[in-house]
Amino acid sequence: MTRKSTLMGAVAGLAVMAGAAQAADEITVGYFLEWPMPFQFAKEQGMYDEALGAKVNWVSFDTGTAMSAAMASGDVQISVSQGVPPFVVATSAGQDLQIIDVAVSYSNNDNCVVSSGLEIDKESAAELAGKKVAVPLGTAAHYGFLKQMSHFGVALDSLNVVDMAPAEGQAALAQGAVDMACGWGGALRRMKESGNVLLTGAEKEELGILVFDVTSAPTSFVAENSDMVAKFLDVTADANAMWADEANHAKMLPVIAKDAGMSEEDTMATISTFVFPTVDDQMSEKWLGGGAQEFMKGVADVFVEAGSIDAAKASYADNVNTGPLGQ
């Protein structure tokens, strides 16, 4: 199989590309469609532009690996809700990125789904050997897939793994072109119409499979625009606090749903599975006070063992910057 060559091809050249910033009066921020979050209310209300005193352009991506490439090329200055695994892949390859906050935790909204026609569950997972699996390489879903296969004792070289974005994997699963597909958000919700998960979110957490996204940015951009970054994170925190008060759901939900490209019903079903840590929570030992750094090292080591990346960094401490969040 060609997991390593495909994944490394996706990050080739990142080590030598600079995350150059645009002029300070205009920045571009990456995010995901069908991934509803409170920040989208602030986005649509112009709250970021007002707080930053700058025009904020928004561009959507299919995967966190694409976000890394866009930050490396200088096309994007900040990425909201980038998965930790693609962040680890990029920084392990030498790209100089920093985590500036914990965007969301979502153990129930990132998983792999087995085709219902196979009738395979956690008790018969060994039967996956020889099957074709759609996995968005270098993402949180990829890490979860690797950990689950290790848990079930399914050898990676016994599987035919193809690199597909979640939406593509969902379509392939529905058409019977793959036996299992991994992904998140709306694509995962639709995948479940064609099959079943092997482990629940709680069961994955018991195995140490944490699933959370971060807000990331090139180190150079953060260093040169620390006040702007701090204001950006303040707006995000304010939006999260607004959503935490259920009295605001009625006015926020329609705006978030429209921006996410989803129905209000699907938006509520998805966002209800998310946890948005407060700033105090993010600064704690569980998250940016040490937990995230340790987790990134664990993710990198799993990818090295699987042959997905060449080597892990000795530490990822330098890839976390709590300065702007703590301002």
Order of alpha helices (4+ residues) and beta strands (2+ residues): alpha-beta-alpha-alpha-beta-alpha-beta-alpha-beta-beta-beta-alpha-beta-alpha-beta-alpha-beta-alpha-beta-alpha-alpha-alpha-alpha-alpha-alpha-alpha
